[in-house]
Amino acid sequence: MRELALNVLDITENSLRAGAKLVRIALNIRFAEDRFSIDIEDDGCGMDEEMLARVTDPFTTTRTTRKVGMGLPLFRYSAESAGGSFSIQSQKGKGTRVHAEYCIGHIDRIPLGDFGGVVLQLITMNPAVDFCVEVRSEEGEGLLDTRQFREILGDVPFTEPEVRAFLREYIQENLVSIYGGRL
Amino acid sequence: MKSLEELRALREKMKSQTDNRSVAGSDETVIKVGMATCGIAAGARPVLDALLDEAGKRHLHNVSISQTGCIGMCRLEPIVEVFRDGQKYTYVHMTAEKARRVIVEHVVNGNVCAEYLVGEN
């Protein structure tokens, strides 16, 4: 993975596969401390303790096409190799929360990449799932909640070109502008 | 700054021009891009963006583009599946440029891009 945003996309796919109805993604940036964190939280099916203990092992997966699952191991690696930390909590039937923390200035820290594009892809490609995306730093905070959009749009899908264009700009102005080019 | 007010206005505007395009029906083309760890790492996102962009530019309303999980041939990712006329075409080792060609030649003009199909390379 060349962008952390791709890790976010990948981990969120796990949430979707777990049958989540609401996924929260949060980016908390502390420029003064040279750190930021990524949180992905879902209300999907969760997993039991035994699964949780070996879930960052690349030879653990729930898919049946092959025996390896690289999503969580790669995400964990991205944080731990960049002076950060990684944690995952889950409760069967309740949901899962993944947390990764990074040192912004660490030489091995992977760039965040096209986070806005990933958010746009997630919300337009998954009409049955709601997303709540937050970006926060010392300088400001931005929020995107698809439940608000859905309430206004009614039966107009997010994939309509006009709506998509609106969403793209909304994400750019409300979320991406908070860290704009610095991550 | 884009606000929810603006979205409300957009919604009002779109109400008046409701759909003569959702009548797609049986001639609809469905395109799926594999978006699991293997696909993402191989570059499936630029491929999906290129498909959406090209379809948007050409106002292709009878095309539905979506993402799917692991298709099962991780070493051939990024994979694009095109479902058309009851047939499935699996394009492998895709790039943004190849994806644009598939839209133009296959989806619009109906000529399968045989050299990108699985089994050809």
Interface residues (C-beta under 8 A of the other chain):
Chain A: M1 L6 L9 D10 E13 R17 R63 T65 R66 G69 M70 G71 L74 D114 G117 V118 Q121 M125 Q148 F149 I152 L153 G154 V156 E160 P161 E162 V163 R164 F166 E169 Y170 E173 N174
Chain B: M1 K2 L4 E6 L7 R8 L10 R11 K13 M14 M35 A36 T37 C38 I40 A41 R45 L48 D49 G56 H59 S66 Q67 G69 C70 G72 C74
